[in-house]
Amino acid sequence: MATATETPAHDAGGCSAVRPWLQRKLDLKGFFTALNDDFGGKFVAMLFSAYFGVKGAGYSLVTNGQLPYYRDYMGVGAVQLQRLRTFALTPWALKSIIGALSDTFPICGYHKIPYMYFVTTMGFLSIMLLGFADLGDAGYKARQGNETSEDGNGTLTAPSVTSQPVLAAVLFFFVMLQLATVDLLTEGQYASKMVQSPKTGPSLVSWVWASYFLGSLFVSSFIGPVADNYDVRTLFIIGAPLLVQFAIPLLLGWFGEMKRPDAGCCARDTQKIKAAPRFFVVAVVMAICAIVLNVSSLFIENAVVNFVHAAVWGTVMCGVGYWALPRTLAHANVYMFLAQVLYFRIDGVLDMWFGADERCIPGGPHFDQTYYVTVSGVIGSVASLAGVSIFQVFFKDKTFRYAFWMTTVLKVVASVFDIIMVTRAHRPAISDKVMYLFGDRIIGDVVMQLDFMPSVVLVSKVCPPGYEAVVYALLAGFQNFGSQVASYGGLVLIDVWGIEINPPVCTADGLWSLIVVTHMVLPLITVPLTFWMLPDSKLSEDILAQYTDGAVEHLEPDWLNNGADGGDSNRLDASLLPAGTPAEGTPWAAEKDSPCGNPVEDASPSPDGPPSPSKTDDETASPSFEAAGNASPYSPPSGLDAPEPESPLNPLAKVAV
């Protein structure tokens, strides 16, 4: 007689056997009971507000809504679209300075809440203006058939571009500033809670991730249909309540930040800056680089000038990084920065090409937003999750060098699908929608996630215990800035190739060869660098122990060493460190419960990267920018943490976030 486990799936006995197993695995009641007992229902609800409404829904709305807004409403072409979207992402490169400011300048005794009130107000006002203000260009009316523009020969010409798109980009900037700030400061708050309840910490991270993922899917489910059938500004009118609702848990006191009893309204707290001054210098330099570069790019249309400008600032940042970071970490940081830079971004052209009409791209795919964002985006998100599982199975026992060069090669190979689409080589045997869904969204998103995961593990392996928060925030800025440099580099090559997609004026000849150069040839340059700049260790090994060989000074910069030489004025003063920081030997002393430990075993992604809870809390913080919490350099974007996602919807896309 067959046992219950051997009963066919359609048999009632099988169902009765499977049901208890599912109930044990999906014990939602126990999950929420544990969260409520350890963190409080109000705090859990606040996290849902922040990650479902603000970062999940808000980030998806802004990143996916910009394409139809600029293209259909403002008449912006591919090149300017890419410049404007790059500018809007600037706040994700400012996370470290935001954390430093909130740590150093508490307002009325609070380090986080007043800053979040401010950015929530700015984000709400900005998205309301995007929804109601009449910033549209002639291109919108032309596409609605109300008017056309012709040159002297009766040929349709591209609509003129005024300063209004720049104003729109500034408004998008302030919306992104809200997303980045709320993400950063909320991370700091729940990281401190996780220190107090470490056993339930992974469940809290899972709740944050689930909230973000649901928010992204919720917004993506209606972005396409609304953009296709209504005034695209309706998207931002719908999104405004999602952003401003975060003020409710703040007003109700659910955030849980304790007021400093010894702080006035304009007090300064320089303890953390004194404890780690070079980290603060890097944050300031990074902020200056990002702001100057992206603001100037709004008014300088010469692609070469902007790229040279970006390359110079990027070189400065790398130099400062070598000055401030441990050598092994500095090498890894520059490698990951170059990996971003050498994947020149041409997403403005590709997004416009996929959605261009018959007049612009004869015989093209002509995707509407419903398919391009909603249908394929949801499927691509599931593919990204599959990429995490594939990485765990096939790469967790490999070396860092192998993981990085192999995933780079896979990313290059995946670019073949874009070439097939552009050259129309798949027609008529395979439809555009099937080819795009299978190639770009399923295989492409899996490969992009595989390419992302080694960075998650590497940074968590080489981060210095006690300095995780600030190091993660700084590396987030490096990654995001590298993506911006790549965007300006892509604009140079778009100009060299003479490609213009500004309907109805369109020149896309040679787009396939541009993809070969930007997404295949240039990324392969990083492959030999893996054997020079990355440690030859397995992802599961202890890099700190292996590469120091008992001498920590080989890994750390001199100024972080509390060695026996007594230390000079340029070294870290242990007396400045808050309670809980190792005061003897090196502050890099390995600890078993360090957030850097065992990232391969716990590599389930959070919205901004790996669940790497900081050791800080509001009372006993490590010498780092407390507000940075467990900020990861892979934000979504969690965006960003985050560089602009390669696809319309990918909750795991590298965003600052």
NORCORBEL-V113248 format. One line per field, one symbol per residue. burial: I if it has 16 or more other C-alpha atoms within 10 Angstrom, else O. A space follows every 10 residues. Layout:
burial: ???
This chain:
burial: OOOOOOOOOO OOOIOOIOOO OOOOOOOOOO OIOIIOOIIO IIIIOIIIII IIIIIIIIII IIIIIIIIII IIIIIIIIII IIIIIIIIII IIIIIIIIII IIIIIIIIII IIIIIIIOII IIIIIIIIII IOOOIIIIII IIIOOOOIOO OOOOOOOIIO IOOOIIOIII IIIIIIIIII IIIIIIIIII IIIIIIOIOI IIIIIIIIII IIIIIIIIII IIIIIIIOOO OIIOIIIOII OIIIIIIOII OOOIIIOOOO OOIOOOOIOO IIIIIIIIII IIIIIIIOII IOIIOOIIOO OOIIOIIOII IOIIOOIIOI IIIIIIIIII IIIIIIIIII IIIIIIIIII IIIIIIIOOI IOOIIIIIII OIIIIIIIII IIIIIIIIII IIOOIIIOII IIIIIIIIII IIOIIIIIII IIIIOOOOOO OIOOIIIIII IIIIIIIIII IIIIIIIIII IIIIIIIIII IIIIIIIIII IIIIIIIIII IIIIOOIOII IIIIIIIIOO IIOIIIOIII OIIIOIIOII OOIIIIIIII OIIIOOIOOO OIIOIIIIII IIOOOOOOOO IIIIOIIIOO IIIOOIIIII OOOIIIIIII OOIIIIIIII IIIIIIIIOO IIIIIIIIII IIIIIIIIII IIIIIIIIII IIIIIII
